[in-house]
């Protein structure tokens, strides 16, 4: 999450002495230094401080995690895990950066297909069509050649 460039200012700060319980939703950038329990969603950037504790499913466009997250993480663009990050849950993101020392205890799904329309079914259909065509050509090659003399 870049510094204080236009549009990247933190709009919501949950300080170290604050505990939030319930569904927390924002359209802006969030900095968490305290505790969040329930669910956490932002359409922008999320930064989780080194001493922060999140017991929630988390959704953000971009995230930098230095603290503890117990719940599933869904980051549509880039997720950065700093050396002090501890993740206990599944991670879905397009781009993942993991610093030495960071922990992830869960499944990781990366790439374009983790968000938005999945292309896996379409690819499977294309592969099946190719396999069918190859099988048809191979079957045709097994047929006896027509005789020109006969």
C-alpha positions as CSV (number, residue, x, y, z in Angstrom):
1,X,0.0,0.0,0.0
2,X,1.8,3.1,-1.1
3,X,2.3,6.1,1.2
4,X,0.2,9.2,1.1
5,X,-0.3,9.5,-2.7
6,X,-3.6,11.0,-3.9
7,X,-6.4,8.5,-3.1
8,X,-4.3,6.4,-0.7
9,X,-4.9,8.3,2.6
10,X,-6.1,6.2,5.4
11,X,-9.8,7.0,6.1
12,X,-10.4,4.6,9.0
13,X,-8.0,3.8,11.8
14,X,-8.7,1.2,14.5
15,X,-6.2,2.0,17.1
16,X,-4.4,-0.5,19.4
17,X,-6.8,0.2,22.3
18,X,-9.9,-0.4,20.1
19,X,-11.9,-3.6,19.7
20,X,-14.5,-3.8,16.9
21,X,-17.1,-6.6,16.9
22,X,-19.5,-7.3,14.1
23,X,-19.5,-6.7,10.4
24,X,-17.2,-3.8,9.5
25,X,-17.6,-2.5,5.9
26,X,-15.8,0.5,4.3
27,X,-15.3,2.0,0.9
28,X,-12.0,3.6,1.9
29,X,-8.5,2.7,3.1
30,X,-8.3,1.1,6.6
31,X,-5.5,0.8,9.1
32,X,-6.0,-1.8,11.9
33,X,-3.8,-1.7,15.0
34,X,-6.4,-3.1,17.4
35,X,-8.8,-6.1,17.4
36,X,-11.5,-6.9,14.9
37,X,-14.0,-9.8,15.3
38,X,-16.7,-10.7,12.8
39,X,-16.1,-9.7,9.2
40,X,-14.0,-7.0,7.6
41,X,-14.5,-5.7,4.1
42,X,-13.1,-2.7,2.2
43,X,-13.2,-1.8,-1.5
44,X,-9.8,-0.2,-1.2
45,X,-6.6,-0.9,0.8
46,X,-6.1,-2.6,4.1
47,X,-3.1,-2.5,6.4
48,X,-2.9,-4.7,9.5
49,X,-0.3,-3.6,12.0
50,X,2.2,-5.9,13.7
51,X,0.2,-6.1,17.0
52,X,-3.3,-6.2,15.5
53,X,-5.5,-9.3,15.8
54,X,-8.3,-10.0,13.4
55,X,-10.7,-12.9,14.0
56,X,-12.8,-12.3,10.9
57,X,-13.1,-13.1,7.2
58,X,-11.3,-10.3,5.4
59,X,-12.0,-8.8,1.9
60,X,-10.0,-6.0,0.3
61,X,-8.6,-4.8,-3.0
62,X,-5.0,-4.7,-1.7
63,X,-3.7,-5.6,1.7
64,X,-0.5,-5.5,3.8
65,X,-0.6,-7.8,6.8
66,X,2.0,-7.6,9.6
67,X,-0.2,-8.9,12.4
68,X,-2.5,-11.9,13.0
69,X,-5.5,-12.9,10.9
70,X,-7.7,-15.8,11.9
71,X,-10.2,-16.1,9.1
72,X,-10.2,-16.3,5.3
73,X,-8.5,-13.6,3.3
74,X,-9.8,-12.5,-0.1
75,X,-7.7,-9.8,-1.8
76,X,-8.6,-9.0,-5.4
77,X,-5.3,-7.5,-6.4
78,X,-2.1,-7.7,-4.2
79,X,-1.5,-9.2,-0.8
80,X,1.8,-8.6,1.0
81,X,2.7,-10.6,4.1
82,X,5.3,-9.0,6.3
83,X,7.8,-11.1,8.4
84,X,5.5,-10.8,11.5
85,X,2.3,-11.9,9.7
86,X,0.4,-15.0,11.0
87,X,-2.5,-16.2,8.8
88,X,-4.8,-18.9,10.0
89,X,-7.2,-19.4,7.1
90,X,-7.5,-19.7,3.4
91,X,-6.0,-17.0,1.1
92,X,-7.3,-15.9,-2.3
93,X,-5.4,-13.2,-4.2
94,X,-4.1,-12.3,-7.6
95,X,-0.6,-11.4,-6.5
96,X,1.1,-12.6,-3.3
97,X,4.3,-11.4,-1.7
98,X,5.5,-13.3,1.4
99,X,8.4,-12.1,3.4
100,X,10.7,-14.5,5.2
101,X,9.2,-15.4,8.6
102,X,5.6,-14.9,7.6
103,X,3.3,-17.8,8.4
104,X,0.3,-19.1,6.4
105,X,-1.8,-22.0,7.8
106,X,-4.4,-22.6,5.1
107,X,-4.8,-23.0,1.4
108,X,-3.5,-20.4,-1.0
109,X,-5.2,-19.7,-4.4
110,X,-3.5,-17.2,-6.7
111,X,-3.9,-15.8,-10.1
112,X,-6.6,-14.2,-12.2
113,X,-9.2,-16.9,-11.7
114,X,-9.4,-16.5,-8.0
115,X,-11.6,-13.5,-8.4
116,X,-14.4,-12.8,-10.9
117,X,-15.7,-15.3,-13.4
118,X,-13.8,-18.6,-13.3
119,X,-12.4,-19.7,-16.6
120,X,-11.6,-23.2,-15.5
121,X,-14.9,-24.7,-16.9
122,X,-14.4,-22.9,-20.2
123,X,-10.8,-24.2,-20.5
124,X,-12.1,-27.7,-19.7
125,X,-14.6,-27.5,-22.5
126,X,-12.0,-26.4,-25.0
127,X,-9.6,-29.2,-23.9
128,X,-12.5,-31.7,-24.3
129,X,-13.3,-30.5,-27.8
130,X,-9.6,-30.8,-28.8
131,X,-9.5,-34.4,-27.4
132,X,-12.6,-35.3,-29.3
133,X,-11.1,-34.0,-32.6
134,X,-7.9,-35.9,-32.0
135,X,-9.8,-39.0,-31.3
136,X,-11.9,-38.6,-34.5
137,X,-8.7,-38.2,-36.5
138,X,-7.1,-41.2,-34.9
139,X,-10.2,-43.3,-35.6
140,X,-10.2,-42.2,-39.2
141,X,-6.6,-43.2,-39.6
142,X,-7.5,-46.7,-38.5
143,X,-9.9,-47.2,-41.4
144,X,-8.5,-49.1,-44.3
145,X,-7.4,-46.9,-47.2
146,X,-9.6,-47.0,-50.3
147,X,-8.1,-49.1,-53.0
148,X,-7.3,-47.4,-56.3
149,X,-7.1,-50.7,-58.0
150,X,-10.0,-52.3,-56.9
